Amino acid sequence: MTHTSQPANRAASLPRARGFTLVEVMVTMAVIGMLALTVSFVVPDQRDDSVQENARVLYERINYAREFALVRSAILGLRVDDNGTSYRFLQFTDGRWQELNYRGLRRTSLDEQVSLAIETADLALLEQDDTDIDEVFAVDEREFTGNSDDEDGAEDDAEGSGDRAKLKSQPTPQLFIFGSGDLAPFTITLRDDFALRAGTEWKIASENGIDITLSRGDL
């Protein structure tokens, strides 16, 4: 009588498992590394998003201020406060710069750790008859409403109240927006130096005083 070893036959019939070769392992690791690198570029930095959103809002408000000035034949200005963390729009009325309280033009504070800087070109192209526009719109510091670059600057100071205090002027803005819609060439830079990708910034600029662009730049 012949005895057959079924377990042995089954083991012999099963395919033998083959391990990964060194080349296959290295290729797999390289692919995983490339995928991880791609994800790191695709996933946005939240801080960069914050800078972008603040830049977008200011860009839209500058365009709105131009329309506001054009419709009302008014002279407006953009004032960036000394610490670069807030800005406001002013209107030149009765020889004084007055802060606007219209929706979309009110004082705005930037997100935490976002800073703003503004540079404006010479206004010579907008000057006529040898008139110095800076001197025309400049205001004597004695006419300022207290410390006008602070949140409390619009409130009455200790020496004035009511209508008398309201007559005092805000500081002269860095960027003028004329009733024709024209403005001086300028560059506004918003950045967050604490961002994951240090050096990322957003710029609002106009090279000709007509077209305004919003773009991202990396230092």
Sequence and secondary structure as in RCSB ss.txt:
>XXXX:A:sequence
MTHTSQPANRAASLPRARGFTLVEVMVTMAVIGMLALTVSFVVPDQRDDSVQENARVLYERINYAREFALVRSAI
LGLRVDDNGTSYRFLQFTDGRWQELNYRGLRRTSLDEQVSLAIETADLALLEQDDTDIDEVFAVDEREFTGNSDD
EDGAEDDAEGSGDRAKLKSQPTPQLFIFGSGDLAPFTITLRDDFALRAGTEWKIASENGIDITLSRGDL
>XXXX:A:secstr
     HHHHHHHHS       HHHHHHHHHHHHHHHHHHHHHS  HHHHHHHHHHHHHHHHHHHHHHHHHHHT  
EEEEE TTSSEEEEEEEETTEEEE  STTSS EE  TT EEEEEE  GGGG  TT  HHHHH   GGGB SSTTS
GGGGS  TT  HHHHHTSB    SEEE TTS B  EEEEEE TTSSSTTEEEEEEESSSS  EEEEEE 
